[in-house]
Amino acid sequence: MQCSHSAVEMLRDRLWSAEQTRRVIRLPDDDFVVPHEVAAYAVQDAVFELRASPLLGFKLGGTVRPLPGEDRRSYGTLSMWHCTGQDGGSVDVGRFTQPCVEPEIALRLGRELAGEGHDRASVAAHLDAVLPALEIADTRYAAFPASLLDNIADNSSSGAVVFGEPVAWRSGRDLRAETVRFLVDGRCAGEGCGADVMGDPLAALGWLAGRLAQNGRVLPAGAIVITGGITPSSVASSGRVYRAEFSSIGHVELRFS
């Protein structure tokens, strides 16, 4: 099934307008149905161009605890606009449409990672640092969860991300054993570990490199990738404090105002 340039532009404009006005669009959409991944990523790329902000990196979705036989893996493209606030700082909840928060392991590339077929060792050789992260996921759709293709078009439900201090990558670090406690107003809202992310966050990064290669893209040096929410997310509310405490890579915290 083909997807016309005008159809991509139409959904781009609707998603962009929804983001700017904080008004959701409905699903299913009788005016436009995303027919395939090529079209979905074309819409995502078109919205990224409208944002006119330098590349920060990528976010992964569908990497954590998938159901048997289900594959909802996808990626979103993050710009510097998505990097909002500082660790321990305040974030304006009014910037988002339907935000929720989840802790993630972030990986920073020291050199370009390209192509398919990477294993854990080849991915590790390209890393520069690991960072604790809190993703603010968001959706421009009235109903969630959306279909995989609709979600890809919506940049894999991207909102923003807050990072803690980077920890230099060292040979032999095993993020599969990295644990996290997710706290909301000081109370534990969830726990998990790196192995929940496709068995290993490095495997998730290898998958992304291969998927980008299919679109003729690479992971550039300096890019940061958030690898997937390790615990269930928590709805964002003004005045609440969200904190992720990792076992060896530090912590990160944000407050919504």
C-alpha positions as protocol buffer text, in pm:
chain_id: "A"
residue {
  index: 1
  type: MET
  ca { x: 0 y: 0 z: 0 }
}
residue {
  index: 2
  type: GLN
  ca { x: 136 y: 338 z: -99 }
}
residue {
  index: 3
  type: CYS
  ca { x: 119 y: 650 z: 113 }
}
residue {
  index: 4
  type: SER
  ca { x: 111 y: 981 z: -69 }
}
residue {
  index: 5
  type: HIS
  ca { x: 331 y: 1275 z: 16 }
}
residue {
  index: 6
  type: SER
  ca { x: 17 y: 1479 z: 88 }
}
residue {
  index: 7
  type: ALA
  ca { x: -110 y: 1217 z: 335 }
}
residue {
  index: 8
  type: VAL
  ca { x: 220 y: 1226 z: 526 }
}
residue {
  index: 9
  type: GLU
  ca { x: 203 y: 1605 z: 535 }
}
residue {
  index: 10
  type: MET
  ca { x: -156 y: 1596 z: 660 }
}
residue {
  index: 11
  type: LEU
  ca { x: -80 y: 1374 z: 959 }
}
residue {
  index: 12
  type: ARG
  ca { x: 242 y: 1567 z: 1023 }
}
residue {
  index: 13
  type: ASP
  ca { x: 43 y: 1889 z: 1045 }
}
residue {
  index: 14
  type: ARG
  ca { x: -220 y: 1735 z: 1272 }
}
residue {
  index: 15
  type: LEU
  ca { x: 37 y: 1591 z: 1512 }
}
residue {
  index: 16
  type: TRP
  ca { x: 237 y: 1913 z: 1512 }
}
residue {
  index: 17
  type: SER
  ca { x: -76 y: 2119 z: 1583 }
}
residue {
  index: 18
  type: ALA
  ca { x: -176 y: 1882 z: 1863 }
}
residue {
  index: 19
  type: GLU
  ca { x: 166 y: 1920 z: 2021 }
}
residue {
  index: 20
  type: GLN
  ca { x: 162 y: 2299 z: 1998 }
}
residue {
  index: 21
  type: THR
  ca { x: -194 y: 2343 z: 2127 }
}
residue {
  index: 22
  type: ARG
  ca { x: -197 y: 2047 z: 2375 }
}
residue {
  index: 23
  type: ARG
  ca { x: -519 y: 1930 z: 2209 }
}
residue {
  index: 24
  type: VAL
  ca { x: -539 y: 1559 z: 2130 }
}
residue {
  index: 25
  type: ILE
  ca { x: -643 y: 1405 z: 1801 }
}
residue {
  index: 26
  type: ARG
  ca { x: -876 y: 1106 z: 1785 }
}
residue {
  index: 27
  type: LEU
  ca { x: -807 y: 745 z: 1699 }
}
residue {
  index: 28
  type: PRO
  ca { x: -899 y: 567 z: 1484 }
}
residue {
  index: 29
  type: ASP
  ca { x: -872 y: 849 z: 1232 }
}
residue {
  index: 30
  type: ASP
  ca { x: -1112 y: 818 z: 942 }
}
residue {
  index: 31
  type: ASP
  ca { x: -916 y: 1077 z: 743 }
}
residue {
  index: 32
  type: PHE
  ca { x: -580 y: 904 z: 749 }
}
residue {
  index: 33
  type: VAL
  ca { x: -466 y: 552 z: 832 }
}
residue {
  index: 34
  type: VAL
  ca { x: -91 y: 488 z: 854 }
}
residue {
  index: 35
  type: PRO
  ca { x: -46 y: 195 z: 610 }
}
residue {
  index: 36
  type: HIS
  ca { x: 306 y: 76 z: 695 }
}
residue {
  index: 37
  type: GLU
  ca { x: 625 y: 154 z: 885 }
}
residue {
  index: 38
  type: VAL
  ca { x: 779 y: 351 z: 600 }
}
residue {
  index: 39
  type: ALA
  ca { x: 489 y: 596 z: 615 }
}
residue {
  index: 40
  type: ALA
  ca { x: 493 y: 606 z: 996 }
}
residue {
  index: 41
  type: TYR
  ca { x: 862 y: 696 z: 1012 }
}
residue {
  index: 42
  type: ALA
  ca { x: 814 y: 946 z: 728 }
}
residue {
  index: 43
  type: VAL
  ca { x: 558 y: 1129 z: 942 }
}
residue {
  index: 44
  type: GLN
  ca { x: 794 y: 1114 z: 1242 }
}
residue {
  index: 45
  type: ASP
  ca { x: 1081 y: 1259 z: 1036 }
}
residue {
  index: 46
  type: ALA
  ca { x: 859 y: 1533 z: 897 }
}
residue {
  index: 47
  type: VAL
  ca { x: 758 y: 1648 z: 1247 }
}
residue {
  index: 48
  type: PHE
  ca { x: 1125 y: 1641 z: 1352 }
}
residue {
  index: 49
  type: GLU
  ca { x: 1206 y: 1877 z: 1065 }
}
residue {
  index: 50
  type: LEU
  ca { x: 932 y: 2117 z: 1175 }
}
residue {
  index: 51
  type: ARG
  ca { x: 1082 y: 2128 z: 1524 }
}
residue {
  index: 52
  type: ALA
  ca { x: 1408 y: 2264 z: 1376 }
}
residue {
  index: 53
  type: SER
  ca { x: 1618 y: 2157 z: 1675 }
}
residue {
  index: 54
  type: PRO
  ca { x: 1954 y: 1970 z: 1661 }
}
residue {
  index: 55
  type: LEU
  ca { x: 1962 y: 1595 z: 1709 }
}
residue {
  index: 56
  type: LEU
  ca { x: 2001 y: 1474 z: 2067 }
}
residue {
  index: 57
  type: GLY
  ca { x: 1960 y: 1103 z: 2002 }
}
residue {
  index: 58
  type: PHE
  ca { x: 1685 y: 843 z: 2007 }
}
residue {
  index: 59
  type: LYS
  ca { x: 1429 y: 681 z: 2234 }
}
residue {
  index: 60
  type: LEU
  ca { x: 1323 y: 317 z: 2221 }
}
residue {
  index: 61
  type: GLY
  ca { x: 975 y: 181 z: 2274 }
}
residue {
  index: 62
  type: GLY
  ca { x: 843 y: -172 z: 2311 }
}
residue {
  index: 63
  type: THR
  ca { x: 1175 y: -305 z: 2439 }
}
residue {
  index: 64
  type: VAL
  ca { x: 1064 y: -397 z: 2790 }
}
residue {
  index: 65
  type: ARG
  ca { x: 893 y: -725 z: 2880 }
}
residue {
  index: 66
  type: PRO
  ca { x: 711 y: -787 z: 2549 }
}
residue {
  index: 67
  type: LEU
  ca { x: 428 y: -1037 z: 2542 }
}
residue {
  index: 68
  type: PRO
  ca { x: 507 y: -1374 z: 2377 }
}
residue {
  index: 69
  type: GLY
  ca { x: 492 y: -1340 z: 2000 }
}
residue {
  index: 70
  type: GLU
  ca { x: 452 y: -962 z: 2019 }
}
residue {
  index: 71
  type: ASP
  ca { x: 699 y: -719 z: 1866 }
}
residue {
  index: 72
  type: ARG
  ca { x: 619 y: -352 z: 1929 }
}
residue {
  index: 73
  type: ARG
  ca { x: 976 y: -231 z: 1913 }
}
residue {
  index: 74
  type: SER
  ca { x: 1011 y: 114 z: 1765 }
}
residue {
  index: 75
  type: TYR
  ca { x: 1223 y: 423 z: 1792 }
}
residue {
  index: 76
  type: GLY
  ca { x: 1163 y: 794 z: 1817 }
}
residue {
  index: 77
  type: THR
  ca { x: 1404 y: 1071 z: 1723 }
}
residue {
  index: 78
  type: LEU
  ca { x: 1496 y: 1312 z: 2003 }
}
residue {
  index: 79
  type: SER
  ca { x: 1606 y: 1670 z: 1950 }
}
residue {
  index: 80
  type: MET
  ca { x: 1773 y: 1905 z: 2194 }
}
residue {
  index: 81
  type: TRP
  ca { x: 1423 y: 2046 z: 2251 }
}
residue {
  index: 82
  type: HIS
  ca { x: 1337 y: 1720 z: 2426 }
}
residue {
  index: 83
  type: CYS
  ca { x: 1618 y: 1766 z: 2680 }
}
residue {
  index: 84
  type: THR
  ca { x: 1430 y: 1971 z: 2935 }
}
residue {
  index: 85
  type: GLY
  ca { x: 1543 y: 2080 z: 3278 }
}
residue {
  index: 86
  type: GLN
  ca { x: 1824 y: 1961 z: 3501 }
}
residue {
  index: 87
  type: ASP
  ca { x: 1854 y: 1676 z: 3745 }
}
residue {
  index: 88
  type: GLY
  ca { x: 1665 y: 1784 z: 4056 }
}
residue {
  index: 89
  type: GLY
  ca { x: 1505 y: 2078 z: 3877 }
}
residue {
  index: 90
  type: SER
  ca { x: 1148 y: 2176 z: 3797 }
}
residue {
  index: 91
  type: VAL
  ca { x: 962 y: 2094 z: 3474 }
}
residue {
  index: 92
  type: ASP
  ca { x: 646 y: 2273 z: 3359 }
}
residue {
  index: 93
  type: VAL
  ca { x: 371 y: 2011 z: 3332 }
}
residue {
  index: 94
  type: GLY
  ca { x: 179 y: 2248 z: 3103 }
}
residue {
  index: 95
  type: ARG
  ca { x: 434 y: 2185 z: 2830 }
}
residue {
  index: 96
  type: PHE
  ca { x: 284 y: 1840 z: 2772 }
}
residue {
  index: 97
  type: THR
  ca { x: -46 y: 1686 z: 2668 }
}
residue {
  index: 98
  type: GLN
  ca { x: -85 y: 1362 z: 2867 }
}
residue {
  index: 99
  type: PRO
  ca { x: 253 y: 1313 z: 3035 }
}
residue {
  index: 100
  type: CYS
  ca { x: 374 y: 1022 z: 3241 }
}
residue {
  index: 101
  type: VAL
  ca { x: 717 y: 943 z: 3384 }
}
residue {
  index: 102
  type: GLU
  ca { x: 935 y: 631 z: 3377 }
}
residue {
  index: 103
  type: PRO
  ca { x: 1299 y: 553 z: 3463 }
}
residue {
  index: 104
  type: GLU
  ca { x: 1537 y: 445 z: 3187 }
}
residue {
  index: 105
  type: ILE
  ca { x: 1900 y: 358 z: 3124 }
}
residue {
  index: 106
  type: ALA
  ca { x: 2055 y: 597 z: 2871 }
}
residue {
  index: 107
  type: LEU
  ca { x: 2362 y: 520 z: 2663 }
}
residue {
  index: 108
  type: ARG
  ca { x: 2590 y: 775 z: 2497 }
}
residue {
  index: 109
  type: LEU
  ca { x: 2789 y: 690 z: 2185 }
}
residue {
  index: 110
  type: GLY
  ca { x: 3158 y: 775 z: 2180 }
}
residue {
  index: 111
  type: ARG
  ca { x: 3182 y: 693 z: 1811 }
}
residue {
  index: 112
  type: GLU
  ca { x: 2944 y: 621 z: 1526 }
}
residue {
  index: 113
  type: LEU
  ca { x: 2754 y: 293 z: 1540 }
}
residue {
  index: 114
  type: ALA
  ca { x: 2625 y: 177 z: 1204 }
}
residue {
  index: 115
  type: GLY
  ca { x: 2487 y: -131 z: 1035 }
}
residue {
  index: 116
  type: GLU
  ca { x: 2324 y: -456 z: 1137 }
}
residue {
  index: 117
  type: GLY
  ca { x: 2446 y: -767 z: 1316 }
}
residue {
  index: 118
  type: HIS
  ca { x: 2599 y: -610 z: 1625 }
}
residue {
  index: 119
  type: ASP
  ca { x: 2656 y: -816 z: 1937 }
}
residue {
  index: 120
  type: ARG
  ca { x: 2710 y: -706 z: 2295 }
}
residue {
  index: 121
  type: ALA
  ca { x: 3087 y: -664 z: 2252 }
}
residue {
  index: 122
  type: SER
  ca { x: 3066 y: -459 z: 1934 }
}
residue {
  index: 123
  type: VAL
  ca { x: 2805 y: -227 z: 2084 }
}
residue {
  index: 124
  type: ALA
  ca { x: 3007 y: -181 z: 2405 }
}
residue {
  index: 125
  type: ALA
  ca { x: 3313 y: -82 z: 2202 }
}
residue {
  index: 126
  type: HIS
  ca { x: 3125 y: 224 z: 2073 }
}
residue {
  index: 127
  type: LEU
  ca { x: 3003 y: 356 z: 2410 }
}
residue {
  index: 128
  type: ASP
  ca { x: 3127 y: 663 z: 2590 }
}
residue {
  index: 129
  type: ALA
  ca { x: 2900 y: 686 z: 2895 }
}
residue {
  index: 130
  type: VAL
  ca { x: 2586 y: 557 z: 3066 }
}
residue {
  index: 131
  type: LEU
  ca { x: 2336 y: 796 z: 3226 }
}
residue {
  index: 132
  type: PRO
  ca { x: 2041 y: 760 z: 3461 }
}
residue {
  index: 133
  type: ALA
  ca { x: 1733 y: 907 z: 3295 }
}
residue {
  index: 134
  type: LEU
  ca { x: 1369 y: 991 z: 3355 }
}
residue {
  index: 135
  type: GLU
  ca { x: 1162 y: 995 z: 3039 }
}
residue {
  index: 136
  type: ILE
  ca { x: 850 y: 1208 z: 3022 }
}
residue {
  index: 137
  type: ALA
  ca { x: 643 y: 1008 z: 2776 }
}
residue {
  index: 138
  type: ASP
  ca { x: 352 y: 1183 z: 2607 }
}
residue {
  index: 139
  type: THR
  ca { x: 96 y: 1117 z: 2337 }
}
residue {
  index: 140
  type: ARG
  ca { x: -95 y: 1342 z: 2105 }
}
residue {
  index: 141
  type: TYR
  ca { x: -375 y: 1087 z: 2066 }
}
residue {
  index: 142
  type: ALA
  ca { x: -697 y: 1086 z: 2265 }
}
residue {
  index: 143
  type: ALA
  ca { x: -681 y: 709 z: 2314 }
}
residue {
  index: 144
  type: PHE
  ca { x: -381 y: 509 z: 2430 }
}
residue {
  index: 145
  type: PRO
  ca { x: -232 y: 265 z: 2358 }
}
residue {
  index: 146
  type: ALA
  ca { x: -231 y: 350 z: 1991 }
}
residue {
  index: 147
  type: SER
  ca { x: -147 y: 101 z: 1720 }
}
residue {
  index: 148
  type: LEU
  ca { x: 224 y: 47 z: 1663 }
}
residue {
  index: 149
  type: LEU
  ca { x: 219 y: 246 z: 1339 }
}
residue {
  index: 150
  type: ASP
  ca { x: 26 y: 536 z: 1489 }
}
residue {
  index: 151
  type: ASN
  ca { x: 265 y: 538 z: 1783 }
}
residue {
  index: 152
  type: ILE
  ca { x: 569 y: 549 z: 1553 }
}
residue {
  index: 153
  type: ALA
  ca { x: 417 y: 844 z: 1366 }
}
residue {
  index: 154
  type: ASP
  ca { x: 377 y: 1017 z: 1704 }
}
residue {
  index: 155
  type: ASN
  ca { x: 752 y: 978 z: 1761 }
}
residue {
  index: 156
  type: SER
  ca { x: 707 y: 673 z: 1982 }
}
residue {
  index: 157
  type: SER
  ca { x: 516 y: 884 z: 2239 }
}
residue {
  index: 158
  type: SER
  ca { x: 803 y: 1122 z: 2303 }
}
residue {
  index: 159
  type: GLY
  ca { x: 770 y: 1409 z: 2546 }
}
residue {
  index: 160
  type: ALA
  ca { x: 1101 y: 1497 z: 2706 }
}
residue {
  index: 161
  type: VAL
  ca { x: 1387 y: 1350 z: 2906 }
}
residue {
  index: 162
  type: VAL
  ca { x: 1588 y: 1454 z: 3211 }
}
residue {
  index: 163
  type: PHE
  ca { x: 1934 y: 1306 z: 3262 }
}
residue {
  index: 164
  type: GLY
  ca { x: 2145 y: 1254 z: 3569 }
}
residue {
  index: 165
  type: GLU
  ca { x: 2523 y: 1280 z: 3567 }
}
residue {
  index: 166
  type: PRO
  ca { x: 2696 y: 1068 z: 3303 }
}
residue {
  index: 167
  type: VAL
  ca { x: 2911 y: 779 z: 3424 }
}
residue {
  index: 168
  type: ALA
  ca { x: 3211 y: 697 z: 3206 }
}
residue {
  index: 169
  type: TRP
  ca { x: 3173 y: 365 z: 3029 }
}
residue {
  index: 170
  type: ARG
  ca { x: 3417 y: 100 z: 3146 }
}
residue {
  index: 171
  type: SER
  ca { x: 3503 y: -234 z: 2995 }
}
residue {
  index: 172
  type: GLY
  ca { x: 3318 y: -518 z: 3161 }
}
residue {
  index: 173
  type: ARG
  ca { x: 3022 y: -314 z: 3289 }
}
residue {
  index: 174
  type: ASP
  ca { x: 2714 y: -535 z: 3280 }
}
residue {
  index: 175
  type: LEU
  ca { x: 2393 y: -334 z: 3269 }
}
residue {
  index: 176
  type: ARG
  ca { x: 2182 y: -648 z: 3280 }
}
residue {
  index: 177
  type: ALA
  ca { x: 2234 y: -651 z: 3657 }
}
residue {
  index: 178
  type: GLU
  ca { x: 2170 y: -277 z: 3701 }
}
residue {
  index: 179
  type: THR
  ca { x: 1866 y: -227 z: 3926 }
}
residue {
  index: 180
  type: VAL
  ca { x: 1643 y: 77 z: 3976 }
}
residue {
  index: 181
  type: ARG
  ca { x: 1390 y: 194 z: 4232 }
}
residue {
  index: 182
  type: PHE
  ca { x: 1136 y: 442 z: 4098 }
}
residue {
  index: 183
  type: LEU
  ca { x: 1005 y: 679 z: 4365 }
}
residue {
  index: 184
  type: VAL
  ca { x: 710 y: 915 z: 4347 }
}
residue {
  index: 185
  type: ASP
  ca { x: 700 y: 1161 z: 4636 }
}
residue {
  index: 186
  type: GLY
  ca { x: 940 y: 933 z: 4821 }
}
residue {
  index: 187
  type: ARG
  ca { x: 727 y: 619 z: 4785 }
}
residue {
  index: 188
  type: CYS
  ca { x: 835 y: 326 z: 4571 }
}
residue {
  index: 189
  type: ALA
  ca { x: 628 y: 311 z: 4253 }
}
residue {
  index: 190
  type: GLY
  ca { x: 821 y: 32 z: 4084 }
}
residue {
  index: 191
  type: GLU
  ca { x: 1143 y: -164 z: 4060 }
}
residue {
  index: 192
  type: GLY
  ca { x: 1324 y: -328 z: 3772 }
}
residue {
  index: 193
  type: CYS
  ca { x: 1659 y: -410 z: 3620 }
}
residue {
  index: 194
  type: GLY
  ca { x: 1852 y: -371 z: 3297 }
}
residue {
  index: 195
  type: ALA
  ca { x: 1778 y: -729 z: 3195 }
}
residue {
  index: 196
  type: ASP
  ca { x: 1415 y: -626 z: 3153 }
}
residue {
  index: 197
  type: VAL
  ca { x: 1522 y: -430 z: 2842 }
}
residue {
  index: 198
  type: MET
  ca { x: 1543 y: -700 z: 2570 }
}
residue {
  index: 199
  type: GLY
  ca { x: 1758 y: -902 z: 2809 }
}
residue {
  index: 200
  type: ASP
  ca { x: 2030 y: -635 z: 2794 }
}
residue {
  index: 201
  type: PRO
  ca { x: 2019 y: -259 z: 2715 }
}
residue {
  index: 202
  type: LEU
  ca { x: 2314 y: -317 z: 2480 }
}
residue {
  index: 203
  type: ALA
  ca { x: 2098 y: -558 z: 2278 }
}
residue {
  index: 204
  type: ALA
  ca { x: 1840 y: -281 z: 2248 }
}
residue {
  index: 205
  type: LEU
  ca { x: 2105 y: -43 z: 2118 }
}
residue {
  index: 206
  type: GLY
  ca { x: 2222 y: -305 z: 1868 }
}
residue {
  index: 207
  type: TRP
  ca { x: 1863 y: -349 z: 1748 }
}
residue {
  index: 208
  type: LEU
  ca { x: 1834 y: 28 z: 1698 }
}
residue {
  index: 209
  type: ALA
  ca { x: 2153 y: 42 z: 1491 }
}
residue {
  index: 210
  type: GLY
  ca { x: 2018 y: -233 z: 1267 }
}
residue {
  index: 211
  type: ARG
  ca { x: 1675 y: -73 z: 1234 }
}
residue {
  index: 212
  type: LEU
  ca { x: 1824 y: 265 z: 1148 }
}
residue {
  index: 213
  type: ALA
  ca { x: 2043 y: 98 z: 886 }
}
residue {
  index: 214
  type: GLN
  ca { x: 1726 y: -15 z: 709 }
}
residue {
  index: 215
  type: ASN
  ca { x: 1638 y: 354 z: 671 }
}
residue {
  index: 216
  type: GLY
  ca { x: 1989 y: 446 z: 559 }
}
residue {
  index: 217
  type: ARG
  ca { x: 2075 y: 606 z: 894 }
}
residue {
  index: 218
  type: VAL
  ca { x: 2341 y: 561 z: 1160 }
}
residue {
  index: 219
  type: LEU
  ca { x: 2385 y: 636 z: 1529 }
}
residue {
  index: 220
  type: PRO
  ca { x: 2628 y: 929 z: 1529 }
}
residue {
  index: 221
  type: ALA
  ca { x: 2900 y: 990 z: 1784 }
}
residue {
  index: 222
  type: GLY
  ca { x: 2761 y: 1185 z: 2079 }
}
residue {
  index: 223
  type: ALA
  ca { x: 2404 y: 1061 z: 2036 }
}
residue {
  index: 224
  type: ILE
  ca { x: 2222 y: 954 z: 2353 }
}
residue {
  index: 225
  type: VAL
  ca { x: 1973 y: 668 z: 2343 }
}
residue {
  index: 226
  type: ILE
  ca { x: 1716 y: 602 z: 2615 }
}
residue {
  index: 227
  type: THR
  ca { x: 1657 y: 229 z: 2600 }
}
residue {
  index: 228
  type: GLY
  ca { x: 1303 y: 182 z: 2738 }
}
residue {
  index: 229
  type: GLY
  ca { x: 1104 y: 232 z: 3057 }
}
residue {
  index: 230
  type: ILE
  ca { x: 1215 y: -26 z: 3313 }
}
residue {
  index: 231
  type: THR
  ca { x: 917 y: 8 z: 3548 }
}
residue {
  index: 232
  type: PRO
  ca { x: 552 y: 92 z: 3491 }
}
residue {
  index: 233
  type: SER
  ca { x: 506 y: 462 z: 3427 }
}
residue {
  index: 234
  type: SER
  ca { x: 345 y: 710 z: 3664 }
}
residue {
  index: 235
  type: VAL
  ca { x: 108 y: 984 z: 3553 }
}
residue {
  index: 236
  type: ALA
  ca { x: 270 y: 1327 z: 3585 }
}
residue {
  index: 237
  type: SER
  ca { x: 108 y: 1573 z: 3824 }
}
residue {
  index: 238
  type: SER
  ca { x: 203 y: 1924 z: 3928 }
}
residue {
  index: 239
  type: GLY
  ca { x: 390 y: 1934 z: 4258 }
}
residue {
  index: 240
  type: ARG
  ca { x: 499 y: 1572 z: 4257 }
}
residue {
  index: 241
  type: VAL
  ca { x: 863 y: 1461 z: 4275 }
}
residue {
  index: 242
  type: TYR
  ca { x: 986 y: 1169 z: 4063 }
}
residue {
  index: 243
  type: ARG
  ca { x: 1317 y: 1003 z: 4135 }
}
residue {
  index: 244
  type: ALA
  ca { x: 1506 y: 704 z: 3993 }
}
residue {
  index: 245
  type: GLU
  ca { x: 1775 y: 545 z: 4209 }
}
residue {
  index: 246
  type: PHE
  ca { x: 2004 y: 307 z: 4021 }
}
residue {
  index: 247
  type: SER
  ca { x: 2237 y: 56 z: 4181 }
}
residue {
  index: 248
  type: SER
  ca { x: 2563 y: 176 z: 4024 }
}
residue {
  index: 249
  type: ILE
  ca { x: 2502 y: 461 z: 3779 }
}
residue {
  index: 250
  type: GLY
  ca { x: 2357 y: 716 z: 4019 }
}
residue {
  index: 251
  type: HIS
  ca { x: 2019 y: 884 z: 4038 }
}
residue {
  index: 252
  type: VAL
  ca { x: 1804 y: 1143 z: 3864 }
}
residue {
  index: 253
  type: GLU
  ca { x: 1512 y: 1349 z: 3993 }
}
residue {
  index: 254
  type: LEU
  ca { x: 1256 y: 1596 z: 3864 }
}
residue {
  index: 255
  type: ARG
  ca { x: 962 y: 1793 z: 4004 }
}
residue {
  index: 256
  type: PHE
  ca { x: 663 y: 1905 z: 3802 }
}
residue {
  index: 257
  type: SER
  ca { x: 541 y: 2259 z: 3850 }
}
